[in-house]
Amino acid sequence: MQRNMLGAYGPWAAARLGEGPGALSFRNPRWSDLDEWREKARTALTGLLCGPAGVRFEDVRVHGRSVRDDLEIEELSWQLPYGPRTQAYFLRPRGATKRLPGVLALHDHGGDKYFGKRKIVRVGPSVHPVIETHQNEYYSGLGWANELARRGFAVLVHDVFPFESRRILASDIPPFVVQRLMSPPDAIRELRPEDLVDSGPDAHPDVAAGEPEGEIAAYNALAAQHESIIAKSLFSAGLTWPGVTLAEDRAALDYLASRPDVDPERLGCGGLSGGGLRTAFLAGLDGRIRAAVSAGFMSTWQDFVLNTSYTHTWMIYVPGLAELLDFPEVLGLRAPLPTLVMATTEDPLFTHEETKRAVRILEETYDKAGAPGHLAVSIHPGPHKFDEPMQAEAFAWMEKWLGESLYTPAR
């Protein structure tokens, strides 16, 4: 038996996935009508996601306008029915006078919840050292949202739960929980009654003005340990983390589509890693997304079961979904709408063979949908990234499908 995340229980758990396509896979012979399949599969997935209802943007405020190089940039925020205000940046070419194709640029996870939208933009005269390091490692030192806007797109970048403006503050968590989350494993013991007494400010305050790197690192360490608690609390409320994420991304898409300077018939989305994950759910379930780019997030449920769940966020998991659809088939729900999947040869977050199997599943889905030319797969050399060559390819894909010659298949 090969070593895996469940040890002796791994083969048993993986066997639950079965040998053939799931009940709601379009590859399943029971499905022949594309529209009927998509409707039933989307309805089933929406039910499993248990997302919050009525998540709409309200009270949009513009906090600032600026010009950076050849781009006009707005600093925005809106209020959702829960939590703090969602902050966002809107970028468009300077002097644009007509409606532009709009793209929702979805920020990554990256083990960094202190930052969200700022990880993929450059909006000020200086860049925070943490952001600069992040962009150098994954994005060739670029704010890719800026680069896309320079190609003639209106680009919206927003924070999603629980990142940056949407993050959960350490000061809002009971101090004894913060202490336990920040303690080394060998220091954790059973709770005593006196541990539950709120003795005042917690030992790990939220990052103060100036955003010192050491305190950001401490916050992110706490946030990483807090993930399982977030997931359990959401499950207890009848919600899933992917359902919450999707609801917030859809609200951002609603805002983007509502702008008078954006063409609501030419909308796209994309992102790396956690942004690629968000692309799978948003583009798979919302037909307004006419072109999608998912980078650095493609594998199978078997890979997560046996090999890689230890390194991934709770933002992925939907109880009950694996028996119906394999992971790539979430994105495949958009077939035949144009989709670009990008991966790399040395991505340590996935098993390469399972990434290739996921790609084959998508190819079979698009082939059966009669649209093999609307799926593109690009494998680049190197580690987990969305570097300048990958960005150039992705932007060209967006231009092809969201340009003046609009591709308009049935949703």
N, C-alpha and C positions, 0 to 999 in steps of 0.2 A: 504494500500500500504506500502510495506517495504521500509525503507530508502535506497537510492542508490546514485550513483555518479551523476545521472541526475534528481533526485527528481521526480517530476510529469511526466517528459518525459521518465523516465527509462523504463516502460513497453512498450511504443511505440517503443523505440530504440531496445530493446531486441527482440520484435516481428519480427523485420526485419530479424532476424537470421533463422526464420522458425522452424518447428517442426522436420523435417526429415533431412537427409544428404544433403549437398550442391551439386551443379551441377557437381563438379569435385571430389566428394568424391568417393572412391572405394567402399564404402558401398552402394552407390546409385545403384539400380537394373539395371540401363542402362549400367553399366560397367561389363564386364565379362572377357575381355582380359587384363591381368595384364600389359603387355608391352605397349599396346595401351593407356591404362589409364595413366600410368606413364609418357609417352612421352607427352601426351596432357596436363596433369596437371602441369608438370614441365615447359612446354613451356608457359602456361598461367601465372604461378607464376613468372617466370623470367620476363615476360613482365610487370607485375604489380610492381615488385621490382624496375624497372627503374634504375638499377645499372649503374655505369660508365663503358664505354666500354674500352677495351684495357688496363686493369690494370694488368701489368706484372712487375715482379721484375727485376731490372737492377742494375749493378754496386755493386755486393755483396762484402762487405769488412769484413775481420776478424780483429777485434780490439784487441783481446787478447785470449790466451789459458791458461787454468789452470787445475789443478787436485784437486778435493775436495773429500776427503775420497776415494771412489772407482769409481769415475766418472771423465770423461774427459769433460770439459766445454769450449765451444767457445762463445765468445761475438761477435755478428754479426750485420751488418746493410745492408739494401738494399734501393734502391730508387724506389718509385712508380712514376707514371706520375704527381702526384700532392702532395703538402705538404712536410713536413720535412722527413728526412730519417726514415725508420722503423727500430727500434732496436729489437734484438732478442737474446735469448740464445739457444744453441744447446747442449744437454746433451746425453752422451752415456756411457755404461760401460767401465771402463778402460781396455785397452788392447784388445778390441773386434777386431777380424780380418775378420769377414764375414759380409755380408749385414744383417742388423737388420730390424725387423718390425719398422715402424715409426709411431709416434703418434703426432698429433698437439694438444698440451695442451692449452686450451682456457681460458684465465683469466676471472675473474668475473667482474661485474660492482661495486657493493658494495658501491655506492655513493662516490667513490674515483677515480677521473680521473687523479690526480697527479701521481698515480702509476698504472701500468698495469701489465706487465709480472712479475715484482718483487713480486707481491702478491702471486704467487704460486711456487716460486723457492727459493733456498738458494744457493748462488753462491760465497759469500765472507766470510771473517773471522768474520764479524759482521753483524747483521741484524738491519735495521732501526727500532726504537721503534714503529712507526706506522704499519710497516709490521709485526712485532712480535705480536702486539695486534690483528691484522687482522687474522693472521694464527692461533693464539691461539683460537680465537672465532669460526672460521669456519673450520679449517683444523687440529685440534688436535695438533697445534704447528708445523706442518710439511710443508715443501715445497713439495707438492705432485708430481710435475714434477720430482724432484729428486728421490722420492720413486719409481715412475714408471720406470725411467731409470735404477734403480738398479735391476729391474726384467728382464732386458735384452732388453729394448727398446731404440731406438733412439728417443729422445723427443725434439720437437721444440716449444718454447714459444715466441710469438711475441706480440708487442703492436699493437692494432687496433685503428682506428679513434674513438674518440679523446682522447686516454689515453697515459700517460707517454710521450714517444718520439713523439707521434702523437697528443699530446694535442694542443688545441687552446690557445695561450698565451694571458693573460690579456692585455699585452702591445700592442697587435695587434688589440684590440677592441677599438672603440672610447671611450675616457674617460667618456663622459656623460652617455654612456650605462653601463659601469662598475659601475659608481656611482649609477645609478638607480637600477641595479641588486642587489647591496649590501645595499640598503636603506631599512628600515622597511616599510611595506606597507602604514602606515599612513603618511609617509614622502614623498610619491611619488605624484607629481602634474603634471599638464599639462606642456609640454615643452615650453620654451620661446626661441626666436632667439639666445639670448646670451648663452644659454645652449649648443648650437651646435658648439661653437667656441672651437677648439682644443687648450687648454691653456698649453699644455706641458705634462709631464709624468702623467700617471693616478695615482689615489690615492691608488691603490692596485697593486703594482708591482709584477711580477712573483717571485717565490721562488728563493732566492739567494743560493749560494754555502753553503753547510752545511745542507740544507733542514730542517730548524727549524719547529717543529710540529705546532706551532701557524700559521705560514704562509701557511703551507700545508692545514690546516683546512680552512683558509680564501680562498685559491684558490679553494678548493672543494666546499665551499659554493657558490662562484661565478659560478663555472662550473655547479652546480645543477640548479641554476636559469637560466643559459644560454641555457639549453637543449631545451626549447621550441623555442628559437630564432634559434638555429641550425636547428631544424626540419622544421620551417617555411621557412628558407632560402633555405634548400635543396629542399623542395617542389617547391619553386619558380624557382629553377634551373631545374625542371623536374626530380629530384632524390628523393629517399627515404633513410632514415637512414639505415634500414635493407639491402637495396641494396648496399650501400657503404660498410657496414660491411662485407657482403658476398663477395664482390669483393676483399677486402683486405685479408680475410681469405683464399680465393682461391689462391691468389698470394703466400701466405705463404705455402699452400699445394703444389703448383707448385715447390717452392724452395725445400721443404722437399723431394719430389719425385725425384728431379733432382740430389740429392747427391749420389755419388758412394758408400757410406757406408750404404745406405738405400734401402730396397727392395720396389720398387714402387707398387708391387702387394700386399703388406701387410701394408696398411695404415689405421689408425684409428684417431678418435678425441673424445674429451670429455671435460667437464667442469661443474662447479657449477654455478647456478644462471644465470648471464649474459653469462657465458660460456656454460651453458645448453641451453640458448636461441640461441647462435651462433651455437651450435651443431645441433639444429633443422633445421636451414636453410642450413648449410653446408652439413650435412649428408643427409638431405632430397633431396638436389639438385645435389650433386656430387657423382657419382657412384664409384669414387676411394676410398671413405671411406668404408672399408670393415667391420669395427666394430665401433660402436658408443656408448658412455655413456653420457646420459643427466641427470644431477643431479640438483634437486632444481629448475626446471622450467617446470612445466607441469600443464596446466589448459585449459580452454575453452574461446572462445570469449565472451560468456555470462558472465563469471566471470569478465573479463576485463570491459565489458560494465557497469555492475551493481555494482561491488564490489571492484575491486582492481586496477583500472587504476591509481588511485592517487599515488600509491607507486611504479609504474613501469616506466622504461625508455622509451623514444621515439624510442629506437632501435627495438621495437617490431612491430610497426604498419605499415600495408600495406593497403592503401585504396583499397576497392573493393574486398579484399580477402575473407572476412567473408562469402559472399554469395556463394563462390565456395568451400572452404575448412575450416573446423574448425581448430583451432590452432594445436592440436596434429597431424592432418593429414599432416601438413608440414613435420614433422619428419617421418610420415607414408609413405611418398613418396618413402622411401628407401626400403620398403618391397619387397622381403623377406630377405634383408640383415640383419645381426644380430644387435640387438639394445637392450641396457639395459637402462631402465628408473628408476631413483631413486628419492624417495620423503621422506618426514618426516611427522610425525603425527601432529606436532605443528608448521608448517610453517606459519607465519603470512602474508606472501606475497600472499597467495592463499586461496580460500575457499576449505576446505578439500573435501566437496562433489563434487565440480567441478573438483578437481584433480582426484578423483575416476572416474568421468564420462569421463574425458579425457583418462584415462587408458583403460576404456571399449571400447572407440572408436578405440584406437590403437589395442587392442586385436581383435576386430571385423575385422579390416583391415588385420592383419596378419593371422587370421583364414581363411578369404576369399582368401588370397594369397597362402594358403596351406602351411604356414610355422609358425604354432603357437609356435614351439620350438625355433624359432629364435628371439622371443621377450621375454625378461625377465623384470619383474616389481618387485621392491624391496622397501618396505615401512619401514623405520627405525623410532624408537622412538625419539622424541625430536624436537628441533627447526630447522630453516634453517641452513644447514651445509653439509659438505662433510668430515666427520671425519674419523679417522683411520679405524674403521670397514667397513665403506662404501668404503673407498679407497681400502681396501683389496679385497672386493667383485668386485669392478670395475676392478682392475688389473687382477684378476683371469679370468674375462670375456674377457678382451683383450688377455690374454694368450691363452684362449680356441680357439678364432677365428683368431688370428694373429700368432699363433705358427707355428711350423715346418709343421704340417698337415694343409695346407692352404685350407680354404673353398672358393670355386670359383664358385658361381652361376652367372647367366647372370646378367649384370649390368642393 
